[in-house]
Amino acid sequence: MSLEILHIDDDLVVVNKPSGLLVHRTDLAKHEQDAVVQRLNEQLGRWVYPIHRLDRATSGVLVMALNETVCRRLGEQFMARTTDKNYLAIVRGHTQPEGVIDYPLAKLNEEKGRARFKIEGTEKEAISHFSTLETFQIPVPVSRYEQMRLSLVSVKPEQGRTHQIRRHFKHIFHPLLGDTRYGCRHHNQAMRDHWSENLRLMLHAENLSFTHPVSQERLNISASLPEDMSTLLHTLRTQTFD
């Protein structure tokens, strides 16, 4: 299936990555043959170079270089934090109108058969800014409560640490809806029961701005919400649950 192209020129291409698709093949998913890089290679008839990544379940703006020089220059922008990233997320509870999550993130032990724990001494600075766009109180029972509270938030991470947004919102007790790793299993199951069994991580990379490494033009690229997230927001606003 072809990917939605948001911008393309001689040096780079930007796509709206669908949820559930890897950015590139990894050793952790050796059985997976489908990925953004492979699809674009076939779609464009040329090799593409990944610069940054989105979690498999995350949708939204993803930029790829079309040559090694642009790949290196764009990578330098991401490392220098001169890019601006904005995400939309649906989280548990009613969040504050706005806030800053300043919480260093450490690597996590990922050995099979062992409980996940932080590896001491690996902490790195991680700061995320957020603002609340909408709050919802819906007639879906969860745990000991008769109604569920959710919020739609806009998030701007300063860095791009692994699972930064997901871990940060877990830290402030507002985990992302549909997050099977850091989320609330009670909320996730309640939404599967009353909305859709196919509930996924409700995180979308809405906007990315960066300086074109060749033309020096500042590009500001947005990706529309995927259908599942848009449909869920409509359901939350109209409260049309089973």
Secondary structure, DSSP 4 states (H G I P E B T S, - for coil): -PPEEEEE-SSEEEEEEPTT-BSS--GGGTT---BHHHHHHHHHTS--EE-S---TT-EEEEEEESSHHHHHHHHHHHHHT-SEEEEEEEEES---SEEEEE--B--B---TTS---B-TT--B--EEEEEEEEEEEES--BTTBSSEEEEEEEEEESS--TTHHHHHHHHTT-PBTT-TTTS-HHHHHHHHHHT-TT----EEEEEEEEE-TTT-PEEEEE-PPPHHHHHHHHHHHHT---
